[in-house]
């Protein structure tokens, strides 16, 4: 009896396994393990940047200050920091914002007219999508003008061109951006003024930007405009008109080219008198020498009636004009993706003897060498 019971249990177990376990060639598929869900990118990111540098001026006067119209890397014969930035950004499908703080010699020179509480704000804005492909932002953000920015690693050259140094690096106001197509973006702005965080009068300025990347994206064409009344409230009204144009082209995997041109006009303090005009241009040739090595050659000029903007926001009657041209050559080494070592030599020549030298002497020529190590994350 015990033998029969044991035999019966074995047969039942065998039949059960035969019914529930498919043979190797069975068409009954075993469900695959569920694939892990794709990780969603974190909408909150942190970033940092530091640019330590040393510069040396030839035949300089007895000071560490470089010429007054240079604001980035503006110290010489001194180890210092041009800009240190630490910030965070948030962006999802409908909302975005950023807060960034900075300090350095660039901040001291370029934010000298700002209130102390605002000087160390690199960016601070909040925005949302009013509709698909559009953003509306309000706050403090980078300028819509120019080929160069406040972050040296993003520029083709270490030092900034004269046109970049004397046009806005930052702005405060409202910004509306609309992407018509992946190749075409339009931006309209209402601003406190020409590189003003705090408004210096009751008037608001207007800005425009068009960016177009035709074809395969090797060519980028930019057109930026500005219109505003930039004199203090108690000064004679002088409206300012300005346009920035640049085009960059990636000719080959090694060679890139860029052309930049600015033109501006500001009303004269005397009604009916000829407006003060300035125009400036630069050409850049960047070449990849090897996997981690690049070099860039820059040629530039700057011409301003009565030194408008570059020498004085409100030039006086009979003030001298400003005409300077120059060239620079830099060598870049990037041992890793977030480290940039650069050395640049630069010469400027002026129509007048505007460059200060030792013992009160002046010269129409100026030269310097600047080196930098920049780290970002």
Secondary structure, 3 states (H helix, E strand, C coil): CHHHHHHHHHHHHHHHHHHHCCCCCCCCCCCCCCCCCCCCCCCEEEEEEEEEEEEEECCCCCCCECCCCCCCCCECCEEEEEEEEEEEEEECCCEEEEEEEEECHHHHHHCCCCCHHHHCEEEEEEEECCCCCEEEEEEEEECCCCCCCCCHHHCCCCCCCHHHHCCCCEEEEEEEEEEEECCEEEEEEEECCCCCCCCCCCCCEEEEEEEECCCCCCEEEEEEEEEEECCCCCCCCCEEEEEEEEEEEECCCCEEEEEEEEEEEECCCCCCCCCEEEEEEEEEEEEEEECCEEEEEEEEEEEEHHHECCCECCCCCCCCCEEEEEEEEEEEECCCCCEEEEEEEEEEEECCCCEECHHHCEECEEEEEEEEEEEEC
